[in-house]
Amino acid sequence: MGFNDIESKEESIPHVVLIQGSLSPTSKTAIVLEKIKEQLLDRNVKVTILDLRDLNMEFCDGRPLRDYNDDIKAAHRLLSQADGYVIGMPVYMYSVSGPLKNFLDIVSGAMQDKFAGLVCMSGGVRSYLAAEDLINILSFEVNVTTVQPIVHAYGADFQNDELSNPKVLEKIDAMIERLLKFL
């Protein structure tokens, strides 16, 4: 194979699934993930948003995947086909939200040995350490490697329902760059 053959092959485009883990109708997590979606599309990355508000969610109760509803099975398929993820995590009680944890308990096997960026949305500036819970869950359960930096935002980082804090925007850019290096 010559150099021309290598150059003529189309590079594969990475596929990143953004998991929007907030159930709030006015979710700021969703606002941040939209910003991330725009930046990924600008970098020629295939992006799919998996919004938990749109799923017919079932409780994780240990049954096999085949016994869950079609929404859950479709989400599992989507995650298994993705190259990487950005997980938007609302912080509740300084930890992962129940709906996101429940969802990951069911489908995380599809994420085995891949990479993820994390976005935390919280009510206060000191809640950023809650991401440690999600890092542990992903690392120990399915060997998902999370990239740094973790993006943390809270209410004061928004103006008129737009993410406006330049430091948070810089962290988003750095997280995306790091994630794409691994895909």
Backbone as CSV, one residue per row, in Angstrom:
resi,resn,N_x,N_y,N_z,CA_x,CA_y,CA_z,C_x,C_y,C_z
1,MET,0.848,-1.171,0.000,0.000,0.000,0.000,0.893,1.233,0.000
2,GLY,0.633,2.160,-0.915,1.407,3.387,-0.996,0.781,4.508,-0.198
3,PHE,1.510,5.614,-0.127,0.995,6.766,0.615,-0.293,7.300,0.021
4,ASN,-0.402,7.275,-1.302,-1.622,7.774,-1.924,-2.842,6.973,-1.497
5,ASP,-2.649,5.657,-1.325,-3.763,4.833,-0.884,-4.227,5.240,0.516
6,ILE,-3.278,5.513,1.370,-3.616,5.899,2.733,-4.329,7.248,2.740
7,GLU,-3.826,8.201,1.987,-4.424,9.529,1.978,-5.806,9.532,1.336
8,SER,-6.065,8.617,0.423,-7.345,8.637,-0.263,-8.462,8.000,0.556
9,LYS,-8.113,7.259,1.596,-9.153,6.660,2.432,-9.817,7.739,3.268
10,GLU,-11.139,7.675,3.300,-11.893,8.637,4.094,-11.704,8.315,5.573
11,GLU,-11.356,9.338,6.348,-11.209,9.128,7.778,-12.570,8.884,8.392
12,SER,-12.588,8.002,9.353,-13.857,7.743,10.020,-14.201,8.934,10.922
13,ILE,-15.465,9.241,10.958,-15.952,10.352,11.776,-16.400,9.767,13.108
14,PRO,-15.863,10.283,14.215,-16.285,9.756,15.507,-17.741,10.095,15.814
15,HIS,-18.380,9.198,16.548,-19.766,9.383,16.965,-19.793,9.516,18.480
16,VAL,-20.282,10.644,18.956,-20.366,10.912,20.386,-21.841,11.027,20.774
17,VAL,-22.226,10.287,21.786,-23.580,10.380,22.326,-23.536,11.253,23.569
18,LEU,-24.395,12.257,23.584,-24.542,13.134,24.738,-25.718,12.622,25.561
19,ILE,-25.454,12.203,26.775,-26.506,11.687,27.648,-26.956,12.830,28.552
20,GLN,-28.194,13.261,28.349,-28.765,14.360,29.117,-29.519,13.735,30.282
21,GLY,-28.938,13.832,31.489,-29.436,13.092,32.637,-30.373,13.837,33.561
22,SER,-30.878,14.978,33.156,-31.806,15.734,33.998,-33.232,15.538,33.498
23,LEU,-34.159,15.419,34.427,-35.572,15.307,34.051,-36.311,16.636,34.122
24,SER,-35.634,17.690,34.525,-36.268,18.991,34.665,-36.692,19.551,33.297
25,PRO,-37.918,20.047,33.197,-38.354,20.657,31.929,-37.528,21.885,31.542
26,THR,-36.926,22.556,32.519,-36.104,23.738,32.256,-34.630,23.434,32.552
27,SER,-34.198,22.271,32.171,-32.872,21.761,32.505,-31.730,22.631,31.988
28,LYS,-30.885,23.066,32.898,-29.661,23.766,32.500,-28.622,22.757,31.989
29,THR,-28.717,21.514,32.429,-27.853,20.456,31.888,-28.077,20.347,30.385
30,ALA,-29.333,20.391,29.961,-29.654,20.319,28.534,-29.098,21.520,27.784
31,ILE,-29.109,22.694,28.399,-28.556,23.898,27.761,-27.060,23.729,27.523
32,VAL,-26.349,23.205,28.527,-24.903,23.003,28.383,-24.620,21.954,27.313
33,LEU,-25.393,20.874,27.295,-25.169,19.838,26.280,-25.455,20.349,24.870
34,GLU,-26.393,21.255,24.718,-26.624,21.871,23.398,-25.388,22.639,22.942
35,LYS,-24.752,23.353,23.867,-23.515,24.081,23.552,-22.422,23.088,23.130
36,ILE,-22.321,21.984,23.837,-21.334,20.951,23.499,-21.654,20.345,22.141
37,LYS,-22.919,20.107,21.878,-23.335,19.579,20.565,-22.870,20.506,19.446
38,GLU,-23.087,21.797,19.607,-22.664,22.763,18.585,-21.157,22.688,18.351
39,GLN,-20.400,22.618,19.438,-18.942,22.577,19.293,-18.475,21.274,18.643
40,LEU,-19.120,20.171,18.966,-18.755,18.897,18.334,-19.099,18.910,16.842
41,LEU,-20.256,19.445,16.504,-20.635,19.529,15.082,-19.663,20.418,14.317
42,ASP,-19.197,21.503,14.942,-18.200,22.371,14.312,-16.894,21.631,14.055
43,ARG,-16.644,20.570,14.812,-15.428,19.760,14.649,-15.682,18.525,13.785
44,ASN,-16.808,18.504,13.085,-17.155,17.410,12.178,-17.306,16.077,12.907
45,VAL,-17.938,16.105,14.067,-18.206,14.900,14.851,-19.692,14.591,14.729
46,LYS,-20.014,13.322,14.559,-21.420,12.898,14.561,-21.902,12.922,16.011
47,VAL,-23.049,13.566,16.252,-23.556,13.750,17.610,-25.007,13.279,17.690
48,THR,-25.305,12.552,18.752,-26.676,12.182,19.073,-26.929,12.550,20.523
49,ILE,-28.054,13.209,20.774,-28.432,13.510,22.154,-29.437,12.459,22.604
50,LEU,-29.116,11.816,23.702,-30.016,10.863,24.341,-30.534,11.559,25.597
51,ASP,-31.742,12.072,25.525,-32.330,12.883,26.593,-33.248,11.996,27.433
52,LEU,-32.912,11.822,28.698,-33.715,10.947,29.553,-35.161,11.403,29.681
53,ARG,-35.422,12.691,29.425,-36.808,13.175,29.485,-37.659,12.568,28.380
54,ASP,-37.008,12.096,27.322,-37.738,11.546,26.178,-37.888,10.030,26.220
55,LEU,-37.326,9.389,27.224,-37.374,7.926,27.306,-38.538,7.454,28.172
56,ASN,-39.077,6.321,27.791,-40.015,5.612,28.650,-39.146,4.792,29.604
57,MET,-38.770,5.415,30.708,-37.808,4.832,31.637,-38.465,3.771,32.510
58,GLU,-37.734,2.707,32.727,-38.155,1.670,33.659,-37.147,1.604,34.800
59,PHE,-37.569,1.048,35.910,-36.650,0.876,37.028,-35.734,-0.305,36.770
60,CYS,-34.492,-0.142,37.146,-33.535,-1.237,37.086,-33.873,-2.211,38.213
61,ASP,-34.099,-3.472,37.837,-34.428,-4.462,38.860,-33.694,-5.789,38.636
62,GLY,-32.626,-5.736,37.841,-31.794,-6.918,37.662,-32.217,-7.858,36.558
63,ARG,-33.315,-7.570,35.873,-33.747,-8.461,34.783,-32.825,-8.292,33.586
64,PRO,-32.811,-9.253,32.676,-31.970,-9.131,31.478,-32.446,-7.977,30.596
65,LEU,-31.520,-7.417,29.833,-31.839,-6.295,28.947,-33.018,-6.621,28.030
66,ARG,-33.090,-7.835,27.547,-34.156,-8.214,26.599,-35.553,-8.045,27.193
67,ASP,-35.662,-7.985,28.517,-36.960,-7.860,29.169,-37.366,-6.412,29.447
68,TYR,-36.499,-5.450,29.074,-36.859,-4.038,29.215,-37.605,-3.568,27.971
69,ASN,-38.202,-2.393,28.044,-39.000,-1.876,26.929,-38.126,-1.465,25.742
70,ASP,-38.780,-1.127,24.654,-38.075,-0.795,23.409,-37.193,0.445,23.538
71,ASP,-37.623,1.441,24.325,-36.799,2.644,24.511,-35.453,2.292,25.146
72,ILE,-35.490,1.460,26.159,-34.262,1.092,26.858,-33.361,0.271,25.939
73,LYS,-33.938,-0.663,25.206,-33.129,-1.468,24.282,-32.533,-0.613,23.170
74,ALA,-33.298,0.370,22.676,-32.774,1.271,21.632,-31.641,2.139,22.194
75,ALA,-31.789,2.603,23.429,-30.724,3.392,24.062,-29.464,2.542,24.209
76,HIS,-29.613,1.306,24.606,-28.463,0.397,24.739,-27.764,0.225,23.382
77,ARG,-28.539,0.029,22.327,-27.951,-0.110,20.971,-27.190,1.151,20.578
78,LEU,-27.805,2.303,20.810,-27.166,3.578,20.480,-25.839,3.717,21.216
79,LEU,-25.828,3.429,22.493,-24.605,3.552,23.290,-23.540,2.565,22.843
80,SER,-23.946,1.376,22.445,-22.958,0.378,22.017,-22.307,0.764,20.688
81,GLN,-23.005,1.526,19.862,-22.479,1.930,18.560,-21.650,3.206,18.619
82,ALA,-21.721,3.924,19.721,-20.997,5.195,19.857,-19.520,4.953,20.128
83,ASP,-18.719,5.939,19.757,-17.284,5.886,20.041,-16.960,6.471,21.408
84,GLY,-17.770,7.409,21.868,-17.540,8.057,23.151,-18.789,8.781,23.594
85,TYR,-18.700,9.389,24.785,-19.878,9.984,25.402,-19.520,11.282,26.114
86,VAL,-20.527,12.121,26.256,-20.488,13.214,27.213,-21.739,13.025,28.056
87,ILE,-21.541,12.895,29.350,-22.654,12.633,30.251,-22.954,13.905,31.025
88,GLY,-24.172,14.401,30.849,-24.640,15.571,31.577,-25.329,15.129,32.846
89,MET,-24.768,15.510,33.967,-25.208,15.013,35.262,-25.714,16.154,36.132
90,PRO,-27.017,16.181,36.430,-27.460,17.119,37.457,-27.005,16.588,38.810
91,VAL,-26.588,17.479,39.674,-26.119,17.079,40.999,-27.285,17.212,41.967
92,TYR,-27.653,16.093,42.575,-28.690,16.078,43.609,-28.069,15.494,44.868
93,MET,-28.176,16.207,45.968,-27.654,15.730,47.248,-26.167,15.368,47.135
94,TYR,-25.415,16.186,46.404,-23.972,16.001,46.206,-23.618,14.660,45.563
95,SER,-24.488,14.193,44.670,-24.235,12.913,44.009,-24.964,12.872,42.664
96,VAL,-24.892,11.726,42.042,-25.552,11.475,40.760,-27.061,11.432,40.990
97,SER,-27.812,11.996,40.059,-29.269,11.956,40.185,-29.760,10.515,40.069
98,GLY,-30.845,10.222,40.744,-31.433,8.878,40.709,-31.780,8.409,39.307
99,PRO,-32.459,9.243,38.491,-32.798,8.785,37.140,-31.570,8.441,36.291
100,LEU,-30.516,9.250,36.392,-29.307,8.950,35.611,-28.658,7.670,36.104
101,LYS,-28.560,7.503,37.414,-27.971,6.281,37.969,-28.779,5.063,37.554
102,ASN,-30.096,5.141,37.631,-30.969,4.041,37.225,-30.728,3.681,35.754
103,PHE,-30.678,4.710,34.909,-30.446,4.493,33.480,-29.105,3.797,33.244
104,LEU,-28.059,4.292,33.887,-26.731,3.698,33.711,-26.670,2.281,34.266
105,ASP,-27.397,2.015,35.336,-27.431,0.653,35.869,-27.944,-0.340,34.823
106,ILE,-28.859,0.092,33.993,-29.437,-0.798,32.976,-28.545,-0.898,31.742
107,VAL,-28.034,0.228,31.243,-27.423,0.245,29.904,-25.909,0.387,29.877
108,SER,-25.271,0.559,31.019,-23.839,0.881,31.002,-22.971,-0.203,30.387
109,GLY,-23.440,-1.426,30.327,-22.658,-2.481,29.677,-22.342,-2.161,28.230
110,ALA,-23.161,-1.345,27.602,-22.925,-0.940,26.211,-21.761,0.034,26.088
111,MET,-21.329,0.578,27.208,-20.288,1.608,27.206,-18.908,1.039,27.543
112,GLN,-18.818,-0.241,27.680,-17.603,-0.930,28.124,-16.358,-0.457,27.377
113,ASP,-15.327,-0.082,28.148,-13.994,0.234,27.631,-13.936,1.451,26.714
114,LYS,-14.830,2.401,26.892,-14.830,3.603,26.062,-14.479,4.822,26.908
115,PHE,-14.564,6.007,26.305,-14.191,7.260,26.957,-15.400,8.180,27.079
116,ALA,-15.393,8.984,28.142,-16.495,9.916,28.362,-15.988,11.214,28.969
117,GLY,-16.650,12.296,28.587,-16.488,13.571,29.254,-17.673,13.755,30.182
118,LEU,-17.473,14.525,31.246,-18.543,14.736,32.225,-18.871,16.213,32.362
119,VAL,-20.161,16.471,32.491,-20.680,17.803,32.730,-21.563,17.725,33.963
120,CYS,-21.271,18.540,34.962,-22.074,18.582,36.188,-22.784,19.922,36.281
121,MET,-24.060,19.868,36.550,-24.854,21.067,36.803,-25.333,21.004,38.235
122,SER,-25.101,22.069,38.984,-25.495,22.038,40.383,-26.090,23.366,40.817
123,GLY,-26.604,23.350,42.023,-27.187,24.562,42.574,-26.164,25.493,43.191
124,GLY,-24.973,24.992,43.437,-23.966,25.829,44.077,-22.570,25.555,43.571
125,VAL,-21.679,26.448,43.864,-20.317,26.405,43.349,-19.506,25.241,43.919
126,ARG,-19.860,24.738,45.088,-19.040,23.715,45.735,-19.468,22.279,45.419
127,SER,-20.382,22.075,44.532,-20.906,20.734,44.258,-20.132,19.974,43.191
128,TYR,-19.063,20.533,42.682,-18.336,19.895,41.583,-17.740,18.541,41.958
129,LEU,-17.484,18.302,43.233,-16.901,17.015,43.635,-17.872,15.855,43.485
130,ALA,-19.137,16.135,43.241,-20.119,15.072,43.037,-19.776,14.218,41.817
131,ALA,-19.015,14.759,40.907,-18.618,13.981,39.723,-17.812,12.750,40.103
132,GLU,-17.175,12.781,41.261,-16.387,11.628,41.704,-17.250,10.371,41.789
133,ASP,-18.505,10.510,42.230,-19.395,9.352,42.297,-19.599,8.741,40.916
134,LEU,-19.846,9.597,39.927,-20.060,9.089,38.574,-18.781,8.486,38.001
135,ILE,-17.651,9.087,38.275,-16.374,8.537,37.810,-16.180,7.130,38.376
136,ASN,-16.444,6.961,39.657,-16.299,5.640,40.274,-17.258,4.620,39.671
137,ILE,-18.502,5.016,39.477,-19.488,4.110,38.889,-19.019,3.639,37.515
138,LEU,-18.624,4.578,36.676,-18.207,4.239,35.315,-16.913,3.438,35.303
139,SER,-15.983,3.806,36.131,-14.683,3.147,36.152,-14.779,1.715,36.656
140,PHE,-15.411,1.523,37.799,-15.436,0.205,38.411,-16.418,-0.743,37.749
141,GLU,-17.508,-0.214,37.242,-18.539,-1.088,36.670,-18.236,-1.495,35.232
142,VAL,-17.848,-0.535,34.377,-17.705,-0.859,32.952,-16.421,-0.342,32.327
143,ASN,-15.474,0.077,33.152,-14.170,0.498,32.650,-14.256,1.657,31.653
144,VAL,-15.172,2.570,31.886,-15.227,3.797,31.092,-14.207,4.757,31.690
145,THR,-13.368,5.308,30.835,-12.362,6.269,31.270,-12.906,7.672,31.068
146,THR,-12.922,8.453,32.125,-13.387,9.833,32.011,-12.191,10.746,31.764
147,VAL,-12.425,11.740,30.946,-11.360,12.677,30.587,-11.470,13.939,31.433
148,GLN,-10.351,14.616,31.538,-10.283,15.877,32.270,-10.171,17.019,31.269
149,PRO,-10.673,18.173,31.551,-11.321,18.553,32.789,-12.789,18.157,32.806
150,ILE,-13.315,18.044,33.998,-14.751,17.893,34.176,-15.341,19.288,34.122
151,VAL,-16.436,19.425,33.434,-17.099,20.725,33.316,-18.132,20.835,34.432
152,HIS,-18.041,21.887,35.210,-19.021,22.146,36.260,-19.607,23.528,36.046
153,ALA,-20.924,23.591,36.102,-21.609,24.882,35.990,-22.726,24.923,37.026
154,TYR,-23.114,26.118,37.393,-24.247,26.296,38.300,-24.988,27.562,37.886
155,GLY,-26.048,27.861,38.582,-26.959,28.922,38.185,-26.328,30.242,37.797
156,ALA,-25.307,30.696,38.532,-24.675,31.989,38.260,-23.904,32.003,36.938
157,ASP,-23.694,30.842,36.322,-22.970,30.770,35.046,-23.872,31.027,33.837
158,PHE,-25.139,31.356,34.081,-26.113,31.558,33.009,-26.688,32.962,33.057
159,GLN,-26.953,33.505,31.882,-27.667,34.767,31.721,-28.764,34.524,30.693
160,ASN,-30.009,34.769,31.063,-31.134,34.594,30.144,-31.151,33.209,29.507
161,ASP,-30.988,32.183,30.315,-30.986,30.783,29.876,-29.907,30.476,28.841
162,GLU,-28.833,31.225,28.866,-27.665,30.974,28.017,-26.450,30.810,28.916
163,LEU,-25.610,29.838,28.611,-24.357,29.674,29.336,-23.464,30.852,28.987
164,SER,-23.058,31.620,30.008,-22.335,32.868,29.728,-20.963,32.964,30.392
165,ASN,-20.626,32.069,31.270,-19.348,32.155,31.971,-18.217,31.697,31.047
166,PRO,-17.279,32.590,30.697,-16.208,32.214,29.766,-15.304,31.098,30.303
167,LYS,-15.154,30.988,31.610,-14.323,29.911,32.163,-14.972,28.550,31.934
168,VAL,-16.285,28.486,32.055,-16.992,27.228,31.789,-16.896,26.891,30.302
169,LEU,-17.034,27.894,29.443,-16.913,27.666,28.001,-15.516,27.165,27.636
170,GLU,-14.487,27.689,28.306,-13.112,27.219,28.081,-12.956,25.766,28.518
171,LYS,-13.566,25.411,29.644,-13.495,24.021,30.113,-14.204,23.084,29.146
172,ILE,-15.320,23.522,28.595,-16.023,22.703,27.602,-15.101,22.430,26.428
173,ASP,-14.462,23.469,25.930,-13.545,23.318,24.795,-12.407,22.354,25.129
174,ALA,-11.822,22.500,26.319,-10.715,21.631,26.723,-11.185,20.184,26.884
175,MET,-12.372,19.979,27.463,-12.904,18.628,27.630,-13.149,17.969,26.282
176,ILE,-13.722,18.711,25.338,-13.985,18.168,24.008,-12.675,17.793,23.318
177,GLU,-11.695,18.670,23.377,-10.397,18.372,22.746,-9.780,17.107,23.318
178,ARG,-9.823,16.965,24.622,-9.248,15.782,25.266,-10.019,14.519,24.865
179,LEU,-11.336,14.597,24.875,-12.151,13.438,24.502,-11.858,13.000,23.074
180,LEU,-11.788,13.974,22.165,-11.562,13.621,20.755,-10.185,13.008,20.518
181,LYS,-9.216,13.323,21.354,-7.901,12.694,21.212,-7.942,11.195,21.432
182,PHE,-8.916,10.746,22.230,-9.020,9.322,22.530,-9.926,8.569,21.563
183,LEU,-10.665,9.274,20.737,-11.619,8.589,19.846,-11.028,8.303,18.482
